Amino acid sequence: MADCITLVLNGSPVTLPPGTSPTMTLLDWLRGPAGLTGTKEGCAEGDCGACTVVLEGADGTRAPINACLAMLGQVHGLAVRTVEGLRGAEGGPHPVQRLLAESDATQCGFCTPGITMSAWAHARQGGPGGSSVHEALAGNLCRCTGYRPIIEAFSRLQDDGAAPPALPAPASAVFEAPGQVFFRPAGLQDLLALRAANPGALLLAGGTDLGLLASEHRQRPPAVIGLLGVPELQALSADAAGLTIGAAVPYARLLPLLDGPLAPLGAMLTRLGSRQIRALGSIGGNLGTASPIGDMLPPLLALGATLRIASLRGERDSGVEDFLLGYRKTTLAPDEVILSIRLPRPPEGAVLACEKVSKRHDQDISAVSGAFLVRVEAGRIAEARLAFGGMGPMAARARAAEAMLTRALMAPASFADAADELAKDFAPLSDWRGSAAYRLAAAQGLLRRLYWRVARPDLPAEVHAL
């Protein structure tokens, strides 16, 4: 017998009727059957933030997400807060709502509900100061260009101190609708058994990519296995040698651990997507989709990351480089899942640099991305690992350029020579994000600039960009 989707909505438990489509977007359900039209639909792609709602954790955390990309099956057992769920002490406007209104930060009002929810989350999870405010707003587009009063309002936010919700213990569930089945396992063994029995089912972690099937393309996948309820995929640990990251760990949890030699990766990760995207998006999802413009793939290649892959047949390890086979192709067998990623720290004396070239600084897909690990000894380059995305059918290392740099003098001319070798490594395609010639020129420019990243890592990033 199929289960019913349940969630805590604005503080109250809600059980959806049997047969509710588990791949309906949370946005469609909120604006339709739930009758909560404060959450708006803008782009339906996770870019504009008009549909922002907040997931409330039992630990008190608040994670803004794009309701347009989340499927109902994903939020089973979770707590969702919409703009209608914000109320003041006596039922009037919430302090966040009042602050935005009094700061003249509402403009036409279409984007205001999403901005309000980002503000409510930021009041607890963000910090004071300009940079954190801009980061909190990166996923919300104000069509009236009213950012000045919005930013001023954000800088004055205070946490309302509301207690976290009580959430039920996770349990395995199956949701069915006509022509659809959505499995939500609550443990690794359940997941592996489901994967073996349903090799054609979609594996859905954060859904920041696959969610487009439901939101933009209006598809209803016949079989989905949701991964958010599997604790083994949420494990995250750090040691002196590196990080072990569960395949479904969201970027938001990973980001605080990317410091020291890994700080350049942390800086790039803040551009991978907005807080809404990072609240659910994961490295496992980036690897599973194997997109050639997946921003995390070049850093994984440059750092020599490895994967732990599991099935009922056992577990195996694989280098990321061996795992990627071509355009959205990997070595993952139909009965396998990615269990975790091992991310090494750069070796002593090595410099890591991460780059992203896109039309917008925030919230944009890369035209070209790169990650570079360079180690210098006695004035010569002892090691060079150069990985690029957007330069071919998959993210890959630039072997010819690496060979040119290795054992070369640590000098601008060496990096210029290596940049010339990129034409041997890649034959990029042209599309609306950039022509083949542009992509090659951009990649070559990044490699020439790498000299200054390595020679003068103390210089501010804006100097490197000159």
Buried (B, 14 or more C-beta within 10 A) or exposed (E): EBBEBBBBBBEEEEEBEEEBBBBBBBBBBBBEEBEBBBBBBBBBEBBBBBBBBBBBBEEBBBBBBBBBBBBBBBBBBBBBBBBBBBEEEEEEBBBBBEBBBEBEBBBEEBBBBBBBBBBBBBBBBBEEEEEBBEBBBBBBBBEEEBBEBBBBBBEEBEBBEBEEBEBEEBBBBBBBBEEBBBBBBBBBEBBBBBBBEBEEBBBBBBBBBBBBBBBBEEEBBBBBBBBBBBEBBBBBEBEEEBBBBBBBBBBBBBBEBBEEBBEBBBBBBBBBBBBBBBBBBBBBBBBBBBBBBBBBBBBBBBBBBBBBBBBEEEEBEBBBBEBBEEEBEBEBEEBBBBBBBBBBBBBEEBBBBBBBBBEEEBBBBBBBBBBBBBBBEEEBBBBBBBBBBBBBBBBBBBEBBBBBBBEBEBBBEBBBBBBBBBBEBBEBBEEEBBBBEBBBBBBBBBBBBBBBBBBEEEEEEEEBEE
